[in-house]
């Protein structure tokens, strides 16, 4: 699930991002309303988590603009204001749900999942590249039916690789979707995760060069005779 988080409180954004990433979400963070709107227009998100009190464009106005761009995407607003009037204002602006701070992270995740079910949003659930399969429904990776245990970061990188296929996955895209932009990883951190991912795939029987390095640019999957495919979850 690709989530856009618009929150100017950096520590809170980091906490929410880490929690959602550990639960196999790809999170893009924007720290003001203008940046949030820009990310929204150029991204392809399944859901938006939106703070009410934002610099440059406040959350209520941003919600209205997002809703004018996309009438279907689920939007959850987050605020410290816990009054009926504030909730009505947010819902009237186009939000689908409302979370009051301090945020209870498990409850937030439950609301995200419930909202996705309620709006019947189709999400690609199974990605394949030859004998490699990533099942997003159960967060399972297999190669020739051998299950591979990955860390959340490794899983996120592999999902991105399968979505890009033979197209190059640039390093900044990995950082943007797998790590917090406010606390980007060191160069060695990405290299370490790629090396670990390669070793785990190789141990399961995959070719050692399944993940190719495009020097100074990024990574891609080795071309083979099978085209990458994906199955979309049935509506629930």
For each residue, the residues with C-beta under 8 A, 3 or more apart:
1: 24 25 26 46 47 112 116 123
2: 25 26 28 43 44 45 46 47 177
3: 20 25 26 27 28 45 46 47 48 49 112
4: 27 28 30 36 39 40 43 45 47 48 49
5: 13 16 17 20 27 28 29 30 48 49
6: 29 30 31 32 33 35 36 39 48 49 50 51 54 59 62
7: 12 13 16 29 31 49 51 54 78
8: 13 31 32 51 53 54 55
9: 12 13 51
10: 13 14 31 182
11: 14 15
12: 7 9 15 16 101 103
13: 5 7 8 9 10 16 17 29 31 180 182
14: 10 11 17 18 180 182 183
15: 11 12 18 19 105
16: 5 7 12 13 19 20 27 49 103 105 108
17: 5 13 14 20 21 27 29 180
18: 14 15 21 22 180
19: 15 16 22 23 105 108 109
20: 3 5 16 17 23 25 27 109
21: 17 18 24 25 26 27 152 153 156 178 179
22: 18 19 152
23: 19 20 109 152
24: 1 21 136 139 152 155 156
25: 1 2 3 20 21
26: 1 2 3 21 156 159 160 177 178
27: 3 4 5 16 17 20 21 177 180
28: 2 3 4 5 39 43 45 176 177 181
29: 5 6 7 13 17 180 181 182
30: 4 5 6 35 36 38 39
31: 6 7 8 10 13 35 182
32: 6 8 35 36 54 55 56 57
33: 6 36 37 54 55 56 57 58 59 61 62
34: 37 38 56 57
35: 6 30 31 32 38 39 56
36: 4 6 30 32 33 39 40 50 54 57 62
37: 33 34 40 41 57 62 65 66
38: 30 34 35 41 42
39: 4 6 28 30 35 36 42 43
40: 4 36 37 43 45 48 66 69
41: 37 38 69
42: 38 39
43: 2 4 28 39 40
44: 2
45: 2 3 4 28 40 48 73
46: 1 2 3 73 74 116 121 123
47: 1 2 3 4 73 74 75 76 112 115 116 121
48: 3 4 5 6 40 45 66 73 74 75 76
49: 3 4 5 6 7 16 76 78 108 112
50: 6 36 59 62 63 66 75 76 77 78 95
51: 6 7 8 9 54 59 77 78 79
52: 58 59 60 77 78 79 81 86 90
53: 8 58 59 79 80
54: 6 7 8 32 33 36 51 57 58 59 62
55: 8 32 33
56: 32 33 34 35
57: 32 33 34 36 37 54 61 62 65
58: 33 52 53 54 61 62
59: 6 33 50 51 52 53 54 62 63 77 79 90
60: 52 63 64 89 90 93
61: 33 57 58 64 65 93
62: 6 33 36 37 50 54 57 58 59 65 66
63: 50 59 60 66 67 75 77 90 93 94 95
64: 60 61 67 68 93 94
65: 37 57 61 62 68 69
66: 37 40 48 50 62 63 69 70 73 75 94
67: 63 64 70 71 75 93 94
68: 64 65
69: 40 41 65 66
70: 66 67 73
71: 67
72: 119 121
73: 45 46 47 48 66 70
74: 46 47 48 96 97 115 116 119 121
75: 47 48 50 63 66 67 94 95 96 97
76: 47 48 49 50 95 96 97 98 99 108 111 112 115
77: 50 51 52 59 63 90 93 95 97 98 99
78: 7 49 50 51 52 99 100 101 103
79: 51 52 53 59 82 86 90 98 99 100 101
80: 53 100 101
81: 52 86 100
82: 79 86 100
83: 86 87
84: 87 88
85: 88 89
86: 52 79 81 82 83 89 90
87: 83 84 90 91 98
88: 84 85 91 92
89: 60 85 86 92 93
90: 52 59 60 63 77 79 86 87 93 95 98
91: 87 88 94 95 98
92: 88 89
93: 60 61 63 64 67 77 89 90
94: 63 64 66 67 75 91
95: 50 63 75 76 77 90 91 98
96: 74 75 76 115 119
97: 74 75 76 77 111 115
98: 76 77 79 87 90 91 95
99: 76 77 78 79 103 107 108 111
100: 78 79 80 81 82 103
101: 12 78 79 80
102:
103: 12 16 78 99 100 107 108
104: 107 108
105: 15 16 19 108 109
106: 109 110
107: 99 103 104 110 111
108: 16 19 49 76 99 103 104 105 111 112
109: 19 20 23 105 106 112 113
110: 106 107 113 114
111: 76 97 99 107 108 114 115
112: 1 3 47 49 76 108 109 115 116
113: 109 110 116 117
114: 110 111 117 118
115: 47 74 76 96 97 111 112 118 119
116: 1 46 47 74 112 113 119 121 123
117: 113 114 120 236
118: 114 115
119: 72 74 96 115 116
120: 117 235 236
121: 46 47 72 74 116
122: 232 233 235
123: 1 46 116 136 232 233
124: 127 136 230 231 232 233
125: 135 136 137 230 231 232 233
126: 133 134 135 136 137 230 231
127: 124 133 134 136 159 162 163 228 229 230
128: 132 133 134 162 226 228 229 230
129: 132 161 162 165 221 224 226 228
130: 224 225 226
131: 143 144 205 206
132: 128 129 141 142 143 162 201 206 210
133: 126 127 128 141 142 143
134: 126 127 128 140 141 155 158 159 162
135: 125 126 138 139 140 141 142
136: 24 123 124 125 126 127 139 159
137: 125 126 233
138: 135
139: 24 135 136 155
140: 134 135 147
141: 132 133 134 135 147 148 150 155 158
142: 132 133 135 145 146 147 148 204
143: 131 132 133 146 148 201 204 205 206
144: 131 204 205
145: 142
146: 142 143 204 205
147: 140 141 142
148: 141 142 143 200 201 203 204
149: 200
150: 141 154 155 158 197 200
151: 154 155 193 196
152: 21 22 23 24 155 156
153: 21 156 157 178 179 193
154: 150 151 157 158 193 196 197 200
155: 24 134 139 141 150 151 152 158 159
156: 21 24 26 152 153 159 160 177 178
157: 153 154 160 161 174 178 193 194 197
158: 134 141 150 154 155 161 162 197
159: 26 127 134 136 155 156 162 163
160: 26 156 157 163 164 169 173 174 177 178
161: 129 157 158 164 165 169 211 219 220 221
162: 127 128 129 132 134 158 159 165 221 228
163: 127 159 160 228 230
164: 160 161 167 168 169 220 221
165: 129 161 162 220 221 227 228
166: 220 221 223
167: 164 220
168: 164 214 217 218 219 220
169: 160 161 164 173 174 218 219 220
170: 173 174 217 218
171: 174 175 190 217 218 219
172: 175 176
173: 160 169 170 176 177 218
174: 157 160 169 170 171 177 178 179 190 218 219
175: 171 172 178 179 181 184 185 190
176: 28 172 173 179 181
177: 2 26 27 28 156 160 173 174
178: 21 26 153 156 157 160 174 175
179: 21 153 174 175 176 183 184 185
180: 13 14 17 18 27 29 183 184
181: 28 29 175 176 184
182: 10 13 14 29 31
183: 14 179 180
184: 175 179 180 181
185: 175 179 189 190
186: 189
187: 190 191
188: 191 192
189: 185 186 192 193
190: 171 174 175 185 187 193 194
191: 187 188 194 195
192: 188 189 195 196
193: 151 153 154 157 189 190 196 197
194: 157 190 191 197 198 211 213 219
195: 191 192 198 199
196: 151 154 192 193 199 200
197: 150 154 157 158 193 194 200 201 211
198: 194 195 201 202 208 210 211
199: 195 196 202 203
200: 148 149 150 154 196 197 203 204
201: 132 143 148 197 198 204 206 210 211
202: 198 199 205 206 207 208 210
203: 148 199 200
204: 142 143 144 146 148 200 201
205: 131 143 144 146 202
206: 131 132 143 201 202 210
207: 202 210 222
208: 198 202
209: 212 222
210: 132 198 201 202 206 207 221 222
211: 161 194 197 198 201 219 220 221 222
212: 209 219 220 221 222
213: 194 219
214: 168 217 218 219 220
215:
216:
217: 168 170 171 214
218: 168 169 170 171 173 174 214
219: 161 168 169 171 174 194 211 212 213 214
220: 161 164 165 166 167 168 169 211 212 214
221: 129 161 162 164 165 166 210 211 212 228
222: 207 209 210 211 212
223: 166
224: 129 130
225: 130
226: 128 129 130 229
227: 165
228: 127 128 129 162 163 165 221
229: 127 128 226
230: 124 125 126 127 128 163
231: 124 125 126
232: 122 123 124 125
233: 122 123 124 125 137 236
234:
235: 120 122
236: 117 120 233
